[in-house]
Amino acid sequence: MKRKSNKILLTFDNCGGGLVSKDGKALKQFAIAESDKQFVWAKAEIKGNKVIVWSEKVQKPIAVRYTWACYPEGANLFSKDGLPASPFSTE
């Protein structure tokens, strides 16, 4: 994880041939927070083996969560090999 301005760049190792949105739509189930740890839903996009995460509501992000809930609907971050990304938190 690396912060760049108001975004967080997540770098993935061991992601096979790369990362994809399984359904071809915008990535879902990402949340981002500042130092107050009040997580808000975030936008996310894939760039190579990185995912860039941001929200207009967060100016100085320090943490990201992905599918950090029971039964997260619509989780769509997968490797190109068809394996789903596991739930995670950068805290």
The first five atom37 places (N, CA, C, CB, O) and aatype in JSON, in Angstrom:
{
  "aatype": [12, 11, 1, 11, 15, 2, 11, 9, 10, 10, 16, 13, 3, 2, 4, 7, 7, 7, 10, 19, 15, 11, 3, 7, 11, 0, 10, 11, 5, 13, 0, 9, 0, 6, 15, 3, 11, 5, 13, 19, 17, 0, 11, 0, 6, 9, 11, 7, 2, 11, 19, 9, 19, 17, 15, 6, 11, 19, 5, 11, 14, 9, 0, 19, 1, 18, 16, 17, 0, 4, 18, 14, 6, 7, 0, 2, 10, 13, 15, 11, 3, 7, 10, 14, 0, 15, 14, 13, 15, 16, 6],
  "atom_mask": [
    [1, 1, 1, 1, 1],
    [1, 1, 1, 1, 1],
    [1, 1, 1, 1, 1],
    [1, 1, 1, 1, 1],
    [1, 1, 1, 1, 1],
    [1, 1, 1, 1, 1],
    [1, 1, 1, 1, 1],
    [1, 1, 1, 1, 1],
    [1, 1, 1, 1, 1],
    [1, 1, 1, 1, 1],
    [1, 1, 1, 1, 1],
    [1, 1, 1, 1, 1],
    [1, 1, 1, 1, 1],
    [1, 1, 1, 1, 1],
    [1, 1, 1, 1, 1],
    [1, 1, 1, 0, 1],
    [1, 1, 1, 0, 1],
    [1, 1, 1, 0, 1],
    [1, 1, 1, 1, 1],
    [1, 1, 1, 1, 1],
    [1, 1, 1, 1, 1],
    [1, 1, 1, 1, 1],
    [1, 1, 1, 1, 1],
    [1, 1, 1, 0, 1],
    [1, 1, 1, 1, 1],
    [1, 1, 1, 1, 1],
    [1, 1, 1, 1, 1],
    [1, 1, 1, 1, 1],
    [1, 1, 1, 1, 1],
    [1, 1, 1, 1, 1],
    [1, 1, 1, 1, 1],
    [1, 1, 1, 1, 1],
    [1, 1, 1, 1, 1],
    [1, 1, 1, 1, 1],
    [1, 1, 1, 1, 1],
    [1, 1, 1, 1, 1],
    [1, 1, 1, 1, 1],
    [1, 1, 1, 1, 1],
    [1, 1, 1, 1, 1],
    [1, 1, 1, 1, 1],
    [1, 1, 1, 1, 1],
    [1, 1, 1, 1, 1],
    [1, 1, 1, 1, 1],
    [1, 1, 1, 1, 1],
    [1, 1, 1, 1, 1],
    [1, 1, 1, 1, 1],
    [1, 1, 1, 1, 1],
    [1, 1, 1, 0, 1],
    [1, 1, 1, 1, 1],
    [1, 1, 1, 1, 1],
    [1, 1, 1, 1, 1],
    [1, 1, 1, 1, 1],
    [1, 1, 1, 1, 1],
    [1, 1, 1, 1, 1],
    [1, 1, 1, 1, 1],
    [1, 1, 1, 1, 1],
    [1, 1, 1, 1, 1],
    [1, 1, 1, 1, 1],
    [1, 1, 1, 1, 1],
    [1, 1, 1, 1, 1],
    [1, 1, 1, 1, 1],
    [1, 1, 1, 1, 1],
    [1, 1, 1, 1, 1],
    [1, 1, 1, 1, 1],
    [1, 1, 1, 1, 1],
    [1, 1, 1, 1, 1],
    [1, 1, 1, 1, 1],
    [1, 1, 1, 1, 1],
    [1, 1, 1, 1, 1],
    [1, 1, 1, 1, 1],
    [1, 1, 1, 1, 1],
    [1, 1, 1, 1, 1],
    [1, 1, 1, 1, 1],
    [1, 1, 1, 0, 1],
    [1, 1, 1, 1, 1],
    [1, 1, 1, 1, 1],
    [1, 1, 1, 1, 1],
    [1, 1, 1, 1, 1],
    [1, 1, 1, 1, 1],
    [1, 1, 1, 1, 1],
    [1, 1, 1, 1, 1],
    [1, 1, 1, 0, 1],
    [1, 1, 1, 1, 1],
    [1, 1, 1, 1, 1],
    [1, 1, 1, 1, 1],
    [1, 1, 1, 1, 1],
    [1, 1, 1, 1, 1],
    [1, 1, 1, 1, 1],
    [1, 1, 1, 1, 1],
    [1, 1, 1, 1, 1],
    [1, 1, 1, 1, 1]
  ],
  "atom_positions": [
    [[0.84, -1.18, 0.0], [0.0, 0.0, 0.0], [0.89, 1.24, 0.0], [-0.96, 0.0, 1.21], [1.88, 1.3, 0.72]],
    [[0.5, 2.21, -0.82], [1.23, 3.48, -0.87], [0.21, 4.59, -1.09], [2.32, 3.46, -2.01], [-0.65, 4.5, -1.97]],
    [[0.33, 5.65, -0.29], [-0.56, 6.79, -0.46], [0.04, 7.76, -1.46], [-0.83, 7.49, 0.88], [1.23, 8.07, -1.41]],
    [[-0.79, 8.22, -2.37], [-0.37, 9.22, -3.35], [-1.48, 10.26, -3.43], [-0.06, 8.58, -4.76], [-2.52, 10.03, -4.05]],
    [[-1.23, 11.41, -2.8], [-2.21, 12.48, -2.72], [-3.45, 11.98, -1.97], [-2.59, 12.99, -4.14], [-3.33, 11.55, -0.82]],
    [[-4.62, 12.02, -2.59], [-5.85, 11.59, -1.91], [-6.26, 10.18, -2.33], [-6.99, 12.57, -2.21], [-7.42, 9.79, -2.17]],
    [[-5.31, 9.4, -2.85], [-5.59, 8.04, -3.29], [-4.63, 7.06, -2.63], [-5.49, 7.93, -4.82], [-3.56, 7.43, -2.16]],
    [[-5.04, 5.8, -2.61], [-4.16, 4.74, -2.14], [-3.93, 3.78, -3.29], [-4.77, 4.0, -0.89], [-4.88, 3.36, -3.96]],
    [[-2.66, 3.44, -3.52], [-2.29, 2.47, -4.55], [-1.97, 1.16, -3.87], [-1.1, 2.98, -5.4], [-1.08, 1.09, -3.02]],
    [[-2.68, 0.13, -4.24], [-2.46, -1.21, -3.71], [-1.74, -2.03, -4.77], [-3.81, -1.89, -3.28], [-2.21, -2.12, -5.9]],
    [[-0.61, -2.62, -4.4], [0.13, -3.46, -5.33], [-0.07, -4.91, -4.93], [1.63, -3.09, -5.34], [0.07, -5.27, -3.76]],
    [[-0.4, -5.74, -5.91], [-0.68, -7.15, -5.66], [0.45, -8.01, -6.23], [-2.03, -7.56, -6.28], [0.87, -7.83, -7.37]],
    [[0.93, -8.95, -5.4], [1.86, -9.98, -5.84], [1.05, -11.24, -6.08], [3.01, -10.23, -4.78], [-0.07, -11.36, -5.58]],
    [[1.59, -12.15, -6.84], [0.93, -13.45, -7.05], [-0.48, -13.3, -7.59], [0.91, -14.23, -5.76], [-1.41, -13.96, -7.1]],
    [[-0.66, -12.44, -8.59], [-1.99, -12.27, -9.17], [-2.07, -12.9, -10.56], [-2.36, -10.78, -9.23], [-2.84, -12.46, -11.41]],
    [[-1.26, -13.93, -10.77], [-1.31, -14.65, -12.04], [-1.02, -13.73, -13.21], [0.0, 0.0, 0.0], [-0.03, -13.0, -13.22]],
    [[-1.9, -13.76, -14.2], [-1.73, -12.95, -15.39], [-2.19, -11.52, -15.24], [0.0, 0.0, 0.0], [-2.17, -10.77, -16.22]],
    [[-2.6, -11.12, -14.06], [-3.05, -9.75, -13.83], [-4.37, -9.71, -13.09], [0.0, 0.0, 0.0], [-4.85, -10.73, -12.6]],
    [[-4.96, -8.55, -13.03], [-6.21, -8.33, -12.3], [-7.31, -7.92, -13.28], [-6.04, -7.24, -11.21], [-7.05, -7.28, -14.3]],
    [[-8.54, -8.31, -12.96], [-9.69, -7.94, -13.78], [-10.91, -7.73, -12.9], [-9.97, -9.01, -14.85], [-10.96, -8.18, -11.76]],
    [[-11.87, -7.03, -13.46], [-13.2, -6.99, -12.87], [-13.95, -8.16, -13.5], [-13.94, -5.59, -13.13], [-14.12, -8.2, -14.72]],
    [[-14.38, -9.09, -12.69], [-14.99, -10.32, -13.21], [-16.16, -10.04, -14.14], [-15.46, -11.19, -12.05], [-16.34, -10.74, -15.14]],
    [[-16.96, -9.03, -13.82], [-18.14, -8.73, -14.63], [-17.91, -7.59, -15.62], [-19.3, -8.39, -13.73], [-18.84, -7.18, -16.32]],
    [[-16.66, -7.07, -15.68], [-16.36, -5.99, -16.61], [-16.86, -4.63, -16.17], [0.0, 0.0, 0.0], [-16.71, -3.64, -16.89]],
    [[-17.45, -4.56, -14.98], [-17.98, -3.3, -14.45], [-16.98, -2.69, -13.47], [-19.35, -3.52, -13.77], [-15.93, -3.26, -13.21]],
    [[-17.32, -1.52, -12.94], [-16.47, -0.86, -11.94], [-16.28, -1.78, -10.74], [-17.1, 0.49, -11.5], [-17.18, -2.53, -10.38]],
    [[-15.11, -1.71, -10.14], [-14.83, -2.52, -8.95], [-15.76, -2.12, -7.81], [-13.35, -2.37, -8.51], [-16.1, -0.95, -7.67]],
    [[-16.15, -3.1, -7.02], [-17.08, -2.87, -5.91], [-16.49, -3.39, -4.62], [-18.44, -3.55, -6.18], [-15.5, -4.12, -4.62]],
    [[-17.1, -3.0, -3.51], [-16.78, -3.49, -2.17], [-15.45, -2.94, -1.62], [-16.73, -4.99, -2.18], [-14.85, -3.57, -0.75]],
    [[-14.99, -1.8, -2.11], [-13.82, -1.14, -1.54], [-14.29, -0.01, -0.64], [-12.87, -0.61, -2.65], [-15.23, 0.71, -0.98]],
    [[-13.64, 0.15, 0.5], [-13.9, 1.25, 1.43], [-12.57, 1.88, 1.8], [-14.68, 0.76, 2.71], [-11.53, 1.22, 1.79]],
    [[-12.6, 3.16, 2.13], [-11.38, 3.91, 2.42], [-11.63, 4.81, 3.63], [-10.92, 4.76, 1.19], [-12.76, 5.24, 3.87]],
    [[-10.56, 5.09, 4.4], [-10.73, 5.92, 5.6], [-9.53, 6.82, 5.84], [-10.95, 5.02, 6.83], [-8.42, 6.55, 5.38]],
    [[-9.79, 7.88, 6.56], [-8.74, 8.77, 7.05], [-8.36, 8.3, 8.45], [-9.2, 10.28, 7.06], [-8.76, 7.21, 8.87]],
    [[-7.61, 9.11, 9.18], [-7.14, 8.72, 10.51], [-8.27, 8.51, 11.52], [-6.19, 9.76, 11.03], [-8.06, 7.86, 12.54]],
    [[-9.46, 9.05, 11.25], [-10.59, 8.83, 12.15], [-11.19, 7.43, 12.02], [-11.68, 9.88, 11.89], [-12.08, 7.05, 12.78]],
    [[-10.71, 6.65, 11.06], [-11.13, 5.26, 10.81], [-12.62, 5.14, 10.5], [-10.8, 4.39, 12.01], [-13.23, 4.1, 10.73]],
    [[-13.2, 6.21, 9.97], [-14.59, 6.18, 9.52], [-14.57, 5.8, 8.03], [-15.32, 7.57, 9.76], [-14.37, 6.66, 7.17]],
    [[-14.79, 4.52, 7.75], [-14.71, 4.03, 6.39], [-15.92, 4.47, 5.58], [-14.59, 2.52, 6.38], [-17.05, 4.44, 6.06]],
    [[-15.66, 4.87, 4.32], [-16.72, 5.23, 3.38], [-16.48, 4.41, 2.11], [-16.72, 6.78, 3.08], [-15.36, 3.99, 1.83]],
    [[-17.56, 4.19, 1.35], [-17.42, 3.47, 0.1], [-16.52, 4.25, -0.84], [-18.8, 3.23, -0.55], [-16.53, 5.48, -0.86]],
    [[-15.73, 3.52, -1.6], [-14.73, 4.14, -2.45], [-14.85, 3.66, -3.89], [-13.34, 3.85, -1.92], [-15.45, 2.62, -4.17]],
    [[-14.28, 4.44, -4.76], [-14.11, 4.04, -6.16], [-12.77, 3.34, -6.27], [-14.2, 5.28, -7.14], [-11.85, 3.6, -5.48]],
    [[-12.65, 2.45, -7.24], [-11.4, 1.74, -7.43], [-11.25, 1.37, -8.89], [-11.33, 0.47, -6.53], [-12.22, 1.05, -9.57]],
    [[-10.01, 1.41, -9.37], [-9.74, 0.99, -10.74], [-8.42, 0.23, -10.81], [-9.72, 2.2, -11.69], [-7.51, 0.45, -10.01]],
    [[-8.35, -0.65, -11.77], [-7.17, -1.49, -11.96], [-6.21, -0.8, -12.93], [-7.56, -2.91, -12.49], [-6.63, -0.29, -13.97]],
    [[-4.93, -0.8, -12.57], [-3.85, -0.32, -13.43], [-2.73, -1.35, -13.34], [-3.34, 1.12, -13.02], [-1.91, -1.29, -12.42]],
    [[-2.68, -2.29, -14.27], [-1.67, -3.35, -14.23], [-1.9, -4.26, -13.04], [0.0, 0.0, 0.0], [-2.97, -4.86, -12.91]],
    [[-0.88, -4.38, -12.17], [-1.04, -5.21, -10.96], [-1.35, -4.34, -9.74], [0.24, -6.04, -10.71], [-1.12, -4.76, -8.61]],
    [[-1.87, -3.16, -9.99], [-2.24, -2.24, -8.91], [-3.73, -1.93, -8.96], [-1.42, -0.93, -9.0], [-4.36, -1.99, -10.02]],
    [[-4.28, -1.61, -7.8], [-5.64, -1.08, -7.72], [-5.54, 0.28, -7.05], [-6.62, -2.06, -6.92], [-4.95, 0.4, -5.97]],
    [[-6.09, 1.28, -7.69], [-6.1, 2.65, -7.16], [-7.46, 2.87, -6.52], [-5.82, 3.72, -8.3], [-8.5, 2.64, -7.14]],
    [[-7.46, 3.32, -5.26], [-8.69, 3.47, -4.47], [-8.8, 4.91, -3.99], [-8.71, 2.48, -3.27], [-7.81, 5.48, -3.52]],
    [[-10.01, 5.5, -4.09], [-10.21, 6.87, -3.64], [-11.69, 7.16, -3.4], [-9.65, 7.86, -4.66], [-12.56, 6.42, -3.84]],
    [[-11.93, 8.25, -2.69], [-13.28, 8.77, -2.48], [-13.17, 10.29, -2.37], [-13.95, 8.16, -1.2], [-12.22, 10.81, -1.79]],
    [[-14.13, 10.98, -2.93], [-14.16, 12.44, -2.83], [-14.34, 12.89, -1.38], [-15.29, 13.02, -3.7], [-14.04, 14.04, -1.04]],
    [[-14.82, 11.99, -0.51], [-15.06, 12.3, 0.9], [-13.8, 12.17, 1.75], [-16.15, 11.41, 1.45], [-13.81, 12.55, 2.92]],
    [[-12.72, 11.62, 1.19], [-11.5, 11.35, 1.95], [-10.33, 12.06, 1.29], [-11.24, 9.81, 2.05], [-10.0, 11.79, 0.13]],
    [[-9.71, 12.97, 2.02], [-8.6, 13.74, 1.46], [-7.22, 13.18, 1.83], [-8.69, 15.16, 1.92], [-6.28, 13.29, 1.05]],
    [[-7.12, 12.57, 3.02], [-5.84, 12.01, 3.48], [-6.05, 10.56, 3.92], [-5.25, 12.86, 4.66], [-6.07, 10.27, 5.11]],
    [[-6.19, 9.67, 2.96], [-6.49, 8.28, 3.31], [-5.33, 7.57, 3.99], [-6.88, 7.52, 2.07], [-4.16, 7.84, 3.69]],
    [[-5.67, 6.67, 4.91], [-4.63, 5.88, 5.58], [-4.92, 4.38, 5.53], [-4.49, 6.31, 7.02], [-4.05, 3.57, 5.85]],
    [[-6.15, 3.99, 5.12], [-6.49, 2.57, 5.13], [-7.55, 2.24, 4.09], [-6.98, 2.14, 6.52], [-8.38, 3.08, 3.73]],
    [[-7.49, 1.01, 3.6], [-8.45, 0.49, 2.63], [-8.94, -0.86, 3.11], [-7.82, 0.39, 1.2], [-8.19, -1.63, 3.72]],
    [[-10.19, -1.15, 2.84], [-10.76, -2.47, 3.08], [-11.42, -2.96, 1.8], [-11.79, -2.45, 4.26], [-11.95, -2.17, 1.01]],
    [[-11.37, -4.28, 1.6], [-12.05, -4.89, 0.46], [-12.9, -6.06, 0.97], [-11.03, -5.37, -0.61], [-12.4, -6.91, 1.7]],
    [[-14.14, -6.1, 0.59], [-15.14, -7.1, 1.0], [-15.1, -7.34, 2.51], [-14.9, -8.42, 0.26], [-15.14, -8.48, 2.96]],
    [[-15.03, -6.27, 3.28], [-14.91, -6.34, 4.73], [-16.29, -6.35, 5.35], [-14.08, -5.16, 5.27], [-16.65, -5.46, 6.11]],
    [[-17.08, -7.39, 5.02], [-18.44, -7.53, 5.54], [-18.88, -8.97, 5.38], [-19.43, -6.56, 4.82], [-18.29, -9.73, 4.61]],
    [[-19.89, -9.34, 6.11], [-20.47, -10.68, 5.93], [-21.24, -10.7, 4.62], [-21.4, -11.06, 7.14], [-22.04, -9.8, 4.35]],
    [[-21.01, -11.68, 3.82], [-21.72, -11.87, 2.56], [-21.68, -10.63, 1.65], [-23.15, -12.25, 2.84], [-22.73, -10.1, 1.3]],
    [[-20.5, -10.18, 1.29], [-20.39, -8.97, 0.45], [-20.91, -9.24, -0.97], [-18.93, -8.49, 0.39], [-20.35, -10.06, -1.7]],
    [[-21.95, -8.56, -1.34], [-22.54, -8.74, -2.66], [-21.79, -7.93, -3.7], [-24.01, -8.35, -2.65], [-21.41, -6.79, -3.46]],
    [[-21.58, -8.53, -4.84], [-21.0, -7.82, -5.96], [-19.49, -7.74, -5.97], [0.0, 0.0, 0.0], [-18.93, -7.05, -6.82]],
    [[-18.81, -8.42, -5.07], [-17.34, -8.39, -5.07], [-16.87, -8.91, -6.42], [-16.74, -9.25, -3.89], [-17.26, -10.01, -6.83]],
    [[-16.04, -8.14, -7.12], [-15.7, -8.53, -8.49], [-14.23, -8.39, -8.85], [-16.49, -7.73, -9.43], [-13.9, -8.37, -10.04]],
    [[-13.33, -8.3, -7.87], [-11.9, -8.25, -8.15], [-11.37, -9.68, -8.23], [-11.14, -7.43, -7.06], [-11.41, -10.43, -7.25]],
    [[-10.86, -10.04, -9.4], [-10.37, -11.39, -9.66], [-9.02, -11.31, -10.37], [-11.38, -12.2, -10.51], [-8.67, -10.29, -10.96]],
    [[-8.27, -12.42, -10.31], [-7.09, -12.53, -11.16], [-7.58, -12.93, -12.55], [-6.05, -13.58, -10.59], [-8.7, -13.44, -12.69]],
    [[-6.76, -12.71, -13.55], [-7.13, -13.11, -14.91], [-7.23, -14.62, -15.02], [-6.11, -12.58, -15.92], [-7.78, -15.15, -15.99]],
    [[-6.7, -15.33, -14.02], [-6.78, -16.78, -13.98], [-8.1, -17.26, -13.37], [-5.6, -17.35, -13.19], [-8.33, -18.47, -13.27]],
    [[-8.96, -16.34, -12.97], [-10.28, -16.69, -12.44], [-10.37, -16.84, -10.93], [0.0, 0.0, 0.0], [-11.39, -17.3, -10.42]],
    [[-9.32, -16.47, -10.2], [-9.33, -16.61, -8.74], [-9.77, -15.29, -8.09], [-7.94, -17.03, -8.22], [-9.26, -14.23, -8.46]],
    [[-10.7, -15.34, -7.13], [-11.16, -14.11, -6.49], [-10.13, -13.56, -5.51], [-12.47, -14.35, -5.77], [-9.39, -14.32, -4.88]],
    [[-10.11, -12.22, -5.38], [-9.27, -11.61, -4.34], [-9.89, -11.89, -2.99], [-9.11, -10.07, -4.57], [-11.11, -11.83, -2.84]],
    [[-9.07, -12.2, -2.02], [-9.54, -12.45, -0.67], [-9.89, -11.15, 0.02], [-8.48, -13.21, 0.14], [-9.33, -10.1, -0.31]],
    [[-10.82, -11.19, 0.98], [-11.09, -9.99, 1.77], [-9.8, -9.54, 2.48], [-12.22, -10.24, 2.81], [-9.0, -10.37, 2.91]],
    [[-9.62, -8.21, 2.59], [-8.43, -7.71, 3.28], [-8.67, -6.33, 3.85], [-7.25, -7.68, 2.35], [-9.6, -5.63, 3.46]],
    [[-7.81, -5.97, 4.78], [-7.76, -4.63, 5.34], [-6.29, -4.23, 5.41], [-8.45, -4.56, 6.75], [-5.44, -5.05, 5.76]],
    [[-5.99, -2.98, 5.09], [-4.6, -2.51, 5.16], [-4.24, -1.96, 6.53], [-4.36, -1.46, 4.11], [-3.12, -1.48, 6.73]],
    [[-5.17, -2.01, 7.47], [-4.92, -1.47, 8.81], [-3.83, -2.24, 9.53], [-6.2, -1.48, 9.65], [-3.49, -1.92, 10.66]]
  ]
}
